[in-house]
Each structure stands twice: as structure tokens, then as C-alpha cells.
């Protein structure tokens, strides 16, 4: 009701009023953006000391820092459960001889252990330190030189205003274009007859709806793709941290392809591929056989088995992972590659079954029996009669299983054991918990994205050709 | 020998390996969750784990908070996803296939990496990491699961019904609320289920998005289950989650949900 009335009001608004609305909107959004441009990121630089590090306030007026050389023998961080610290995303260690100008490396949130010869800074981002944990940082065996720098706090501002300035500029430009378009249209309208005006208005209403809906979808996609674009853009620079541009460079791509990347990453890639292939092959075979069996069952049996089939699909991955973890614990199996593969087959097979079943119902059920009657063995009949018919369903099931396996995190996490087996997902997780992301992940996923994009475009073009 | 051949030529038996496999690796593990929940560390029967849960205020609070976040996220996804699905299902929309693909494409990038990138994006814009970031990240990850089923039902909908409503004098608004929305309810239900279930059980995303400041139920379970002497208590928490999941899947049409999910990738 209210909306209706509001729409009516806008429709009947005079030209002047409409212009005013647009203008107010533009100014408002511009202001809003400027407001955000003011809020800069603050980093706190702090030199550690032996014992507990106290919470420090930021000093916005202090912009520069002295160059401090620190020798650290070992650095150990603990949180309250005295587990490894990787859940504390906290400290960065900027190495040797970097002056304060080397800000490009700031904000790296990596906990590093350095050898005795290393000198450097200890930095953390204040805003990212959970309040209750700020005090729980222990720096042990620090060099005596630390002591004189106790309570030395330096704040550095990293301006992020440009993001909002660009945004504000775009909004303002959009507003101006809209306004001028409206003015031009109104001018044109004045020389028209009433009927012409009416048809034009109708057309414009449709247009407006069309533009509005397109705008909505594209805005949504813009937000959806923003983080991905960030990954893609920053794959072309060699800074260690996402979000720091240190100049164009293809180093990361080179590292990825020459195997110079982190050893953990390389093994994670291999494990991911191997596990996905094993799981997909096993689940395709198992699932196809099961689908044939289920298809030939009586209705009641079929219902029971289909229900069982849907359980792993409905279960969230954490439940699947935990229940399998408990099973492996109860059976006393040591967890590793085998258990991860079994777990992946568990959640992949139902999808294979579901993609093969429709193929079966499309097939003539008598051909298989005809083959048997004509003297084929069941194996021959399966290979020469069934398989050619089921092939597309099996293939899509296989691809689905591959994707699910590569993408999985929850199940792998609980079944991988502690033997150091990591797939890409779990590798990223443990990496992110440490605070830093292995930079070679950026080019890796940029390439995956590009490959998928080209595949999609090719499929689309082919479909269009077929339609024509 | 001939009997053996007969058994194998009856295709019904071909499902037996799968049924055995499922019994061992799907049904038995779920039974084990219940078993571990009802026993103590020495394998003795006990209800103490359940009692501990009901007197453990942190666990209950986390649980309620997680459910609240999941409901909120589902609502946001619905509010954002429904218009998108509706627009894509319009007859005069020329490229629905491409658009649907574009919405799915981000899912090919590992979701943890996307989450880390989201965190960095928030940092670049100077936005604080907290509940807002958590909701943004969750919505970002699960939005396609909402758009897809709704889009599917809207697309299959008979458009002549809408035209009939308009011929009979309903305006756009009325025909939307009285015809289109009720007809798209199956899609909405399966969308809700497909967003709610993974959100309520999520455990890694929240940790990364809020720098461990906000703990969801999934993370709590993860903490307990990976600690050897608290494993039985972790099983209780998993059981609680399992009950929620079971309730939700009764709410939605599960056969349909599975197919929809299968068609996604």
C-alpha cells in the first residue's frame, strides 16, 4: 500500500522534484563515501620485550619510527590453551635491515621464528587482535636490547581512502548522467502529442524496469566477484600478503610452475589431485553399479535405499566428517590417505547414483535382457549394451565427484589424521590460521578460474551454434 | 556355478556392494555418534555428557547464537536471492544461462581462499571485522544455493497463470504476491534448507572472518572432538547438531533438495 502510494507520488512528481531527488541522492552517497574515506587503517608497531607484552594505545600523531635492530633468539607465542599459536593472527616479523620506508611489507601477519642472526621488527595489527588475547603474548629469550625499547609504540597509517574516492566518483558520475538524460528526455517530450507521450512513457517504464533489474544483477555479481578479483589482481605482484601491491611481477606464476613454491603447497596440490581422482573413479564405479541395482529393485526396497543414498547429501560435511572420524577411531584405523579417500567416496557416490538413474529410466530396459538371451555374458552385456547408454550420466557424475572432492574441506579436515597429509583446502585453512597465505595460491586459483571461464564460454558458444 | 551366474545376472544384486559400503560408512558412523555420546571415556554407559551440555552455558549460548546467525543469514540470502532469481526467470531476460553460470563460477574458487580474500577486502575498505563481516561472508558463500532452486521453480512455472491473474484484474503487485510467490514456495523451501543447514554447521569460515572473535557451534564441536579426552562430549554436541539437521530436512523436500544441489556444479 505504502509502496504503491509512493510509486504514484514519484510518477506524478514534477520535473523539478525529480531532479531534486536525484541530486539529493547523489550528494548523500557522495558524503557517505567521503565519510568512509576518512577511516584509515591503523597499524601499531611495537617492539617486544621479555615477558608479557602489555596492551598499547595507538599514537596517531607519531608517524615515523626509529630504525631498531633487534636480535631474536627465539620467539614463542602462546594462547590460553597453550596450543600452538596459529590461531593468534598477530605478529609480523619484518626482517633484517628494513627501514621504516619499507612499508610495502607492512601488515604481513606472519608469525615467524628467526635464527639468531636475524634482526627486525615485530609488528602486529592492533585492530585484529582479539581483546582478550592481547595480553597473552609471550616473547621469550629476547635479546637484551629489547628492553630499552619497551613501550615504544608507533602507528602508521595506511590510507585506504582511494577505494571510497573511486566509489564516490563513480556514483557521482552515474548521478550526473542520469540527470542529464532526464533533462534531455523532458525537452524532447515537450514537442510531442499526448498519444505519443503516452506510448513513450510506457516504453520508458519497461526500459526502466529492464535497466533496474540488470543493474541489480550486475551489482550483485560485482560484490560476488570482488574478493575473487582481488585474488586475481594480486597474483601479479610478488608481495607476500594479499592487498599489498609491490609492483607488477610474474614471480608467483614462475614459482608455481617451476615448483619453487612452498613445499607444503606442492604436496597439497598433488594430494588433492590424487585423492580426487581415486575418489571419483571409485565412486563412479560403485555408484553406477548401485544405480543399476536400485533401478531394478522393487518399489519398497528402492525407497529404503534412496533414503540411505540421500543421507550423505543432506548431512553437512562436519557431521559426515565427525561420524567417520569416530568410526576410524573406534576401528583403530590410523588416519591418512586411505581414510580420506574412503570419506570422499562416501559423499561423492550419492551424486553419481543420482546422475546415472535418469539415464537408466530413459533406456529401454529390455535391451540388456535381449543381449543375455542372445548369448552375451552379463559382463559383455554390461560393457556393450549398458555402458554406451549410461556413459553421459557416468561422466557427469564423475566430474561432479571430482569437483566435490577438490572443494571439500570439512570431511577431509576430520579424516586426514595428524600425519601431515594436507589437501589444498586444509592447507589454506592452516595457512590462514597462521595469518599469512602462501602467495602462490593466488596464481593457482586465478588459473583455475580462467580455465573454468573459458570452458564455460566454449560450452555456451557451442550451445548457441546448436540452437542455430 | 549356474546359481552364481544367476545371482550376478539379477541386476538387483549389483547394488549390494554399495549398500554394504553405506551401511559401514554412513549408517554405522552415525550410530557411533550416539554411542560415543552415551558413554564415558572408558566405554561405560553414562548420561553425564548430556547433563554437562545442559549445564554448560557457553555451549548453549553458542548454540543459540549459531542458530540465530543461521536464521539471519538464510533471511538475508532469501531477500537478496529471490529478486535475482525472479529477474533471471523473466521471459524477456535474454541470457539466463550465462547469468546462472556467472553466479556459480565463484564456487570453483576454494571457499576458504575466498573467505580470506573477503577479510582482506574488508581491511582495505577500513571496515571492522565482526558480526557484519561474518554475515557478509556467509551470505556470500551460500547465496548461489538460494538463487538456484528458486530460479528453477520460477522457470518451470506456468506463465499463463500470471497472465490469467492479470486478465482477471490483479495488478502487478497482487499477481506477484498471490500467484508467483505461492507457486515458487517449493524452491524457496529447498533454498532455505540448503542455506540454513550448512550455515548452522559451519566451522572454518566464522573463525577466519572474525579472527576467532566469534565462535559458532561448529567450531565448538571441532574443538571438543579433536581433544582426545573430551571426545565423548563432542559427540553430544554433534548429536545436537544432527537433531537440528534432521528437523530442517523434514521441513524441506529432501529428494528435491538433493537433485537441486546435484545440478549446481
Interface residues (C-beta under 8 A of the other chain):
Chain A: X3 X4 X36 X39 X40 X41 X87 X89 X127 X128 X130 X160 X163 X164 X210 X213 X216 X217 X220 X221 X223 X224 X225 X226 X227 X228 X230 X231 X242 X243 X286 X287 X289 X290 X292 X293 X294 X295 X296 X297 X301 X305 X306 X308 X309 X310 X311 X312 X313 X314 X315 X316 X317 X318 X319 X322 X323 X324 X325 X326 X327 X329 X330 X342 X343 X345 X346 X349 X350 X351 X353 X354 X355 X368 X372 X378 X399 X400 X403 X404 X407 X409 X410 X413 X414 X424 X425 X428 X429 X432 X433 X437 X441 X445 X448 X449 X452 X453 X456 X460 X463
Chain B: X5 X8 X9 X10 X11 X12 X13 X14 X15 X16 X17 X18 X19 X21 X22 X25 X26 X27 X28 X29 X30 X32 X33 X36 X80 X83 X84 X87 X88 X90 X92 X93 X97 X98 X99 X101 X102 X103 X105 X106 X107 X108 X109 X110 X111 X112 X113 X114 X115 X116 X117 X118 X120 X121 X123 X124 X125 X126 X128 X129 X140 X143 X173 X197 X198 X200 X201 X202 X203 X204 X207 X208 X211 X212 X213 X218 X221 X222 X225 X231 X234 X235 X238 X241 X242 X245 X249 X254 X255 X257 X258 X259 X261 X262 X265
